[in-house]
Amino acid sequence: MFDIVARTSNSPLTVSHLAMPVDAILHLDAQTSNSPARVDLHPAYEGTFVAQSSIFKPTVEASDVEDPANRGRKREVDIRRIHSGAVSGSVVWVPSENRDGKAGDVVLKTSNSPARLTM
């Protein structure tokens, strides 16, 4: 399990989670104010996400990637806009493995600047 908390104020925030064991669980809380915020997730990530900004529309981008576990699974990304300043959703690899309901969660927040989440 990975637990990451990143905070700053009046400075850009960038978190690149580029290495992750297959089936690991990530809990990420990244927040800044008055500056851009960006999180790049490893393709193995499974769980929920929220990207939020006070005045900009957050950007969430998911690219097609191969199953990092080489199990022939397909990644399903569900992206929902809550309102103009927030996007939420979930990522799951299907067919899903039995994870006993355990999955990750990512929260990315900023104010007065863009928020960008890539996976």
N, C-alpha and C positions, 0 to 999 in steps of 0.2 A: 504494500500500500504506500502511496505517495501522498503526503499532505504538504501543500505549498500555500503560503500566505505571502502576498507581495503588496506593499503599500508605499505610495509616495504622494507628494502634493506639489503641484506646480512644476512637475517634471514628467517627461514621457515615461511610460511603463511598457516594457517589452518582456514577455516570458516565452521562451521557446522550449517546449518539452519535446525534444527530438529523439530521446532514447527511452524505451519503456518495455519491460518484459511483457510477453503475451499474457493476457488474463490478469494483469495488474490493475489495481483500482487507484484512480487519481481523484483527489479532492483538491481543487484549486480555487482560491479566492484572491483575485487581483483587482486592486482599486487604486485610482489616482484622481486628481482633480485638476482642472484647468490645463490639461495636456492630453495628447493622444494616448490611447491604451491599445495594446496588441497582444494577443496570445496565439501561438502556433502549437497545435496539439499533434501528438504522434498519431499515426493512422490506427494504432491498436486501441485507441480510446473508446470506451463504451460508457454511456451514462447520459445525464442531462446537462444542459447548458443554458446560460442566460447571458446576453450581452446588452449593456444599457449605457445610454448617454443622455444628458439632459436636453441638448438642443440639436444633436445630429442623429440621423438614422444609423443605427449600428449595422455593420457589415458582417455577415456570416457566410463563409465560403467552404464548401466541401468538395473535394476532388475525388474522382474515381481512383481507388487504390485496390491493389490485390490483398487478399487475406494475409495478414502478417503471420498467422499461425499455419499457413499452408494447409488448411482444412477444407478448402473449396467453398468457404462461406462468402456471402455477399453483404456489403455494408448498406444499411438502411439509415438514412438521415432524414429526420422530420424537423423542418424549420417552420416556426409559427411566429408571426409578428404580433406581439401583444398590443402595442400601440406604436406611434411614430418613434418613440425613444427607446424601445426595448424589443428584443428578439429572444425567443426561447425555443427549445426543442430537445431532441434526444438523438442518440446514435446507438445503434445496436448491430451486431454481426449476426446474420441468420444463415442456417438455423442456429438458434441460440443454444449455448452451452448451459448446463445447470450451474448457475452462480449463486444459488440460494438467495436470490433477490438483491444481491450486492452489485452495485454499479457505482460509477464515479459521478461527480458533479463539478461543474465549472461555472464560476461567477466572474464576469468581467464588467467593471463599472468605471465610468469616468464622467466628468461634467465639463461642459463648455468645449468639448473636443470630440473627435471621432473615436469610436470603439470598433476594433476589427478582430474577429475570431476566425482562424483558418484551421481546417482539419483535413 
